Amino acid sequence: MGFLYQRLNYGARSGRFISESGVERVPRGRFQVVEFQRIRYADLNARQQENYNCQKLAAKLADYGFICIRLSDDWQGADLIACHLDGKTSLRIQLKGRYCVDQKYRGKDLYIGFRDDEDWYVYPHDDVLNQVLSSNRLVGTKSWDELGCYSFPGLSKQDKDLLEQYRLP
């Protein structure tokens, strides 16, 4: 397609692009009018949701001086790296659809980023995991006992209190 646009002649007087056959063309990306329509998050597949969440979180972290780099494949458990403008601080963030803890992230110096309604949270996984474990809330759950992970179905008042310091208003 790129060569097609190179063969178009621009009519200086008319401001139109005319092909060699005389047909008027609108080169893609140059004068094309785009109609923006909001998407429904629920209509996205899992990979699209992860990409969407990455962009949303990156925009939110930009307000706090972070520039985010999306990783094409989990690197040491991270989906993205957030680098602060101070040149010293960097966060390795695993994106999740909701609040969770997982044994496989333990000891990896990871942060978990997730959205709850309009609020975003970025919390240090191991610190929050230790607090949750000390409360004995996961004892006896099949998910934690057998799989070593637990995904909270929603944020209780207790969860919101625990995570408040990690909420990005």
C-alpha positions as CSV (number, residue, x, y, z in Angstrom):
1,M,0.0,0.0,0.0
2,G,2.8,2.4,0.7
3,F,3.9,2.5,-2.9
4,L,0.4,3.4,-4.0
5,Y,0.5,6.7,-2.2
6,Q,3.9,7.5,-3.6
7,R,2.4,7.3,-7.1
8,L,-0.3,9.8,-6.3
9,N,-0.1,13.3,-7.7
10,Y,-1.1,16.2,-5.5
11,G,-3.1,18.8,-7.3
12,A,-1.7,22.1,-5.9
13,R,-4.7,24.1,-6.9
14,S,-7.4,21.6,-5.9
15,G,-5.7,20.2,-2.8
16,R,-6.7,16.7,-3.9
17,F,-4.7,13.6,-4.5
18,I,-5.2,12.2,-8.0
19,S,-3.9,8.7,-9.0
20,E,-2.3,8.1,-12.4
21,S,-5.7,6.8,-13.6
22,G,-7.3,10.0,-12.7
23,V,-9.2,8.6,-9.6
24,E,-9.3,10.8,-6.5
25,R,-7.8,9.1,-3.5
26,V,-7.5,10.0,0.2
27,P,-4.2,8.7,1.5
28,R,-4.7,6.8,4.7
29,G,-3.7,8.8,7.8
30,R,-3.2,12.1,6.0
31,F,-6.7,13.5,5.5
32,Q,-8.8,10.6,6.5
33,V,-11.6,11.6,8.9
34,V,-11.8,9.3,11.9
35,E,-15.0,8.9,13.8
36,F,-14.1,8.1,17.4
37,Q,-16.5,5.8,19.2
38,R,-16.1,4.6,22.8
39,I,-15.7,0.9,23.2
40,R,-17.2,-1.3,25.9
41,Y,-14.6,-2.9,28.1
42,A,-16.7,-6.0,28.5
43,D,-16.6,-6.5,24.8
44,L,-12.8,-6.8,24.7
45,N,-11.0,-10.2,24.9
46,A,-8.5,-10.9,27.7
47,R,-5.5,-9.6,25.7
48,Q,-7.3,-6.5,24.6
49,Q,-8.4,-5.8,28.2
50,E,-4.8,-6.1,29.4
51,N,-3.6,-3.7,26.7
52,Y,-6.5,-1.3,27.6
53,N,-5.6,-1.5,31.3
54,C,-1.9,-0.9,30.6
55,Q,-2.8,2.3,28.7
56,K,-5.2,3.5,31.4
57,L,-2.7,2.8,34.2
58,A,0.1,4.5,32.3
59,A,-2.0,7.6,31.8
60,K,-2.8,7.7,35.5
61,L,0.9,7.2,36.5
62,A,2.0,10.0,34.2
63,D,0.2,12.3,36.5
64,Y,2.7,11.2,39.2
65,G,5.8,11.6,37.1
66,F,6.1,8.1,35.7
67,I,6.7,7.0,32.2
68,C,5.6,3.5,31.5
69,I,7.2,0.9,29.2
70,R,4.9,-2.0,28.1
71,L,6.7,-5.3,28.0
72,S,5.7,-7.7,25.2
73,D,6.1,-10.7,27.4
74,D,6.1,-11.0,31.2
75,W,9.6,-10.1,32.4
76,Q,10.2,-11.5,35.9
77,G,6.4,-11.3,36.4
78,A,6.0,-7.7,35.2
79,D,3.7,-6.5,32.4
80,L,5.2,-3.0,32.5
81,I,7.9,-1.0,34.0
82,A,7.1,2.5,35.4
83,C,10.2,4.8,35.5
84,H,9.9,8.0,37.6
85,L,11.3,11.3,36.4
86,D,13.6,11.4,39.4
87,G,15.8,8.9,37.6
88,K,15.9,6.6,40.6
89,T,12.5,5.1,41.1
90,S,11.2,2.2,38.9
91,L,8.3,-0.1,39.5
92,R,7.8,-3.5,38.0
93,I,4.1,-3.8,37.7
94,Q,1.9,-6.9,37.1
95,L,-1.5,-5.9,35.7
96,K,-4.6,-7.6,37.1
97,G,-8.3,-7.3,36.5
98,R,-8.9,-7.1,40.3
99,Y,-7.3,-7.3,43.7
100,C,-5.3,-10.5,44.2
101,V,-2.3,-12.1,45.8
102,D,-0.2,-15.0,44.5
103,Q,2.6,-17.1,45.7
104,K,4.3,-17.0,42.3
105,Y,4.9,-13.2,42.8
106,R,6.4,-13.6,46.2
107,G,10.0,-12.3,46.5
108,K,10.0,-10.7,43.0
109,D,9.8,-7.1,44.1
110,L,6.6,-6.7,42.1
111,Y,3.7,-4.2,42.3
112,I,0.2,-5.2,41.4
113,G,-1.9,-2.7,39.4
114,F,-5.6,-3.0,39.1
115,R,-8.7,-0.9,38.6
116,D,-11.8,-0.8,40.8
117,D,-14.5,1.2,39.2
118,E,-12.8,4.6,38.6
119,D,-10.0,4.1,41.1
120,W,-6.6,2.6,40.3
121,Y,-4.4,0.9,42.9
122,V,-0.7,0.0,42.6
123,Y,0.5,-1.9,45.7
124,P,3.7,-3.7,46.6
125,H,2.6,-7.3,46.4
126,D,4.7,-8.8,49.2
127,D,3.8,-6.2,51.7
128,V,0.1,-6.5,51.1
129,L,0.4,-10.3,51.0
130,N,2.0,-10.4,54.4
131,Q,-0.8,-8.2,55.8
132,V,-3.5,-10.4,54.3
133,L,-1.8,-13.6,55.6
134,S,-1.4,-12.2,59.1
135,S,-5.1,-11.6,59.2
136,N,-5.8,-15.3,58.4
137,R,-8.4,-14.3,55.8
138,L,-7.1,-16.9,53.3
139,V,-6.9,-19.8,55.6
140,G,-9.2,-22.6,54.5
141,T,-9.9,-21.2,51.0
142,K,-9.4,-23.8,48.3
143,S,-7.8,-21.2,46.0
144,W,-5.1,-20.3,48.5
145,D,-4.6,-23.7,50.1
146,E,-4.4,-25.7,46.8
147,L,-3.3,-23.1,44.2
148,G,-1.4,-20.5,46.2
149,C,-3.3,-17.6,44.8
150,Y,-6.4,-15.7,45.7
151,S,-8.4,-13.2,43.7
152,F,-10.8,-11.1,45.7
153,P,-14.2,-10.8,44.1
154,G,-14.6,-7.2,45.2
155,L,-13.2,-4.7,47.6
156,S,-14.6,-5.0,51.1
157,K,-14.3,-2.1,53.6
158,Q,-11.4,-4.0,55.1
159,D,-9.7,-4.3,51.7
160,K,-10.3,-0.6,50.9
161,D,-8.8,0.4,54.3
162,L,-5.7,-1.8,53.6
163,L,-5.2,-0.5,50.1
164,E,-6.1,3.2,50.6
165,Q,-2.5,4.2,50.8
166,Y,-1.9,2.7,47.3
167,R,-4.9,4.2,45.6
168,L,-4.2,6.7,42.9
169,P,-6.8,9.4,43.2
